[in-house]
Amino acid sequence: MSTPVSFQVTVDSRDPHALARFWAAALHYDLEIETGFVQGLLDAGRITADDVVEVDGELFFAIGAAIRHPYGPGRHTPDERDARRILFLRVEDPTPGKNRWHLDLNVGEDRIEDEVVRLTAFGAEERYRVEEHGQRHVTLADPDGNLFCVQ
């Protein structure tokens, strides 16, 4: 049997640090804090102040931010390949039109409304609701306008 390939999802963003905080809250993920690593690179002269941004008292690479499942590498699972990581990278030219991928947050029928309220409080915008074939979901947009569904 072959070994599964590890991967991360990368999302282009106008404001990767805000989007990382939104999705960390939405998914109950951890924001990757790398202040010590970034500061070490600054101190060694390997990066400059232009490469860094401070957000909420922590240092991040200006180009992006990442979140990961709380049980990812170095946490509570022995499988280091299980990264469950999402990286948000700054881009100056967002893709026009509808995004070609989106996340479905499977919270269960009885939690849809509570999740929509919770996520809109974090900055999501409700776009539309669908009820068909005995199923329903609510489509929202994250702060960058990327669509996702709560079902």
QUIPEMO-V64013 format. One record per helix or strand of 2 or more residues. SS is the DSSP state (a for helix, b for strand). FROM is the first residue (numbers start at 1). LEN is the number of residues. If there is no record, write none. Layout:
# QUIPEMO-V64013
SS:FROM:LEN, SS:FROM:LEN
This chain:
# QUIPEMO-V64013
b:9:5, a:16:12, b:30:2, a:35:9, a:49:3, b:52:4, b:58:4, b:64:5, b:85:6, b:104:2, a:109:13, b:125:8, b:135:7, b:147:4
